[in-house]
Amino acid sequence: MVAPDELERVLRDFNFTYGTQVAAFVTGTGVPIAIQATVEIGEEHFATMAATFVGSMDVLYRGIGLAPPERITAETANGMLTVLRVERNTFFLAVGGDGELKTRTKEALDALQRVLEPLRPLDKFAI
């Protein structure tokens, strides 16, 4: 079994490479699997709000007859928010920075998928 340290390394690398302030793996119920932040955050609260955000996107899409999105990217005045569903009930979320992540979002998420493949299933690491 892969240690949660490996997931945290993946998140640290993502933050460093793409200039994000927070990167996390969270279950659909808001349980943090791994979180790396360059700023002070309340990890439990962050995970809960992240799951609420993803859940609301699922409801919005299903409400208009579409499948829930596998990837979500939002650009704000303060940077980017990007989500990637990595398993049925587990997702990756990164927030912040508008540099590399903004110009390379698809590339970043595709690379993340490749790195995660040998670590699946991620929810076995839920705290």
C-alpha positions as CSV (number, residue, x, y, z in Angstrom):
1,M,0.0,0.0,0.0
2,V,1.2,3.5,-0.9
3,A,1.7,5.8,2.1
4,P,-0.1,9.1,2.4
5,D,3.3,10.7,2.3
6,E,3.4,9.8,-1.4
7,L,0.1,11.7,-2.0
8,E,1.4,14.7,0.0
9,R,4.6,14.7,-2.2
10,V,2.3,14.7,-5.3
11,L,0.4,17.7,-3.9
12,R,3.6,19.6,-2.9
13,D,5.0,19.1,-6.4
14,F,1.8,20.3,-7.9
15,N,1.8,23.5,-5.8
16,F,5.4,24.2,-6.6
17,T,5.0,23.5,-10.4
18,Y,1.8,25.3,-11.0
19,G,1.9,28.1,-8.3
20,T,-1.2,27.1,-6.4
21,Q,-1.6,27.8,-2.7
22,V,-3.6,24.7,-1.8
23,A,-3.8,21.3,-3.4
24,A,-5.9,18.5,-1.9
25,F,-7.4,15.0,-2.3
26,V,-10.8,14.9,-0.7
27,T,-13.6,12.4,-0.6
28,G,-17.1,13.3,-1.8
29,T,-18.2,13.4,1.8
30,G,-15.6,16.0,2.7
31,V,-13.0,13.7,4.4
32,P,-9.5,15.0,3.7
33,I,-7.2,12.3,2.2
34,A,-4.2,14.6,1.8
35,I,-3.8,18.4,1.8
36,Q,-0.8,20.6,1.1
37,A,-1.1,24.3,1.6
38,T,1.4,27.2,1.3
39,V,-1.0,29.3,3.4
40,E,-2.7,28.6,6.7
41,I,-6.0,26.9,6.2
42,G,-8.4,24.9,8.4
43,E,-8.0,21.5,6.7
44,E,-11.3,19.9,7.9
45,H,-13.3,23.0,6.9
46,F,-11.5,23.3,3.6
47,A,-12.3,19.7,2.7
48,T,-15.9,20.1,3.7
49,M,-16.4,23.2,1.6
50,A,-14.5,21.6,-1.3
51,A,-16.9,18.6,-1.2
52,T,-19.9,20.9,-1.0
53,F,-18.7,22.8,-4.1
54,V,-18.2,19.6,-6.1
55,G,-21.5,18.2,-4.9
56,S,-23.3,21.4,-6.0
57,M,-21.8,21.1,-9.4
58,D,-23.1,17.5,-9.6
59,V,-26.6,18.7,-8.7
60,L,-26.5,21.5,-11.2
61,Y,-25.5,19.3,-14.1
62,R,-27.8,16.5,-13.2
63,G,-30.6,19.0,-12.9
64,I,-30.3,19.9,-16.6
65,G,-29.9,16.3,-17.6
66,L,-26.1,16.2,-18.0
67,A,-23.5,13.9,-16.4
68,P,-21.6,15.5,-13.6
69,P,-18.3,17.1,-14.8
70,E,-15.1,15.2,-14.4
71,R,-13.1,18.4,-14.5
72,I,-14.1,21.9,-13.3
73,T,-12.0,25.0,-13.8
74,A,-13.0,28.5,-12.6
75,E,-11.0,31.6,-13.1
76,T,-11.4,34.4,-10.6
77,A,-9.7,37.8,-10.0
78,N,-7.6,36.0,-7.4
79,G,-6.5,33.0,-9.4
80,M,-7.8,29.6,-10.4
81,L,-9.8,26.8,-8.9
82,T,-9.6,23.5,-10.6
83,V,-11.1,20.2,-9.7
84,L,-10.5,16.7,-11.2
85,R,-12.6,13.7,-10.2
86,V,-9.9,11.0,-9.8
87,E,-12.3,8.2,-8.6
88,R,-16.0,7.8,-8.2
89,N,-16.0,9.3,-4.7
90,T,-12.6,11.1,-4.6
91,F,-11.4,14.3,-6.2
92,F,-8.4,16.6,-6.5
93,L,-8.8,20.3,-5.9
94,A,-6.3,23.1,-6.4
95,V,-6.8,26.8,-5.6
96,G,-4.8,29.9,-6.2
97,G,-2.2,31.3,-8.5
98,D,-2.9,32.4,-12.0
99,G,0.5,31.7,-13.5
100,E,1.3,28.2,-14.7
101,L,-2.0,26.6,-13.7
102,K,-3.9,29.2,-15.8
103,T,-2.0,28.5,-18.9
104,R,-1.5,24.8,-18.5
105,T,-4.6,23.5,-16.7
106,K,-5.3,20.6,-19.0
107,E,-1.7,19.6,-19.1
108,A,-1.5,19.8,-15.3
109,L,-4.5,17.6,-14.8
110,D,-3.5,15.0,-17.4
111,A,-0.1,14.8,-15.7
112,L,-1.7,14.4,-12.4
113,Q,-3.9,11.5,-13.7
114,R,-0.8,9.7,-14.9
115,V,1.0,10.1,-11.5
116,L,-2.1,8.9,-9.6
117,E,-2.7,5.7,-11.6
118,P,-0.4,3.4,-9.5
119,L,-1.7,4.9,-6.2
120,R,-5.4,4.0,-6.7
121,P,-7.8,3.6,-4.9
122,L,-7.1,6.9,-3.0
123,D,-10.0,6.7,-0.6
124,K,-8.1,4.0,1.3
125,F,-6.0,6.9,2.7
126,A,-8.9,8.9,4.1
127,I,-8.2,10.3,7.5
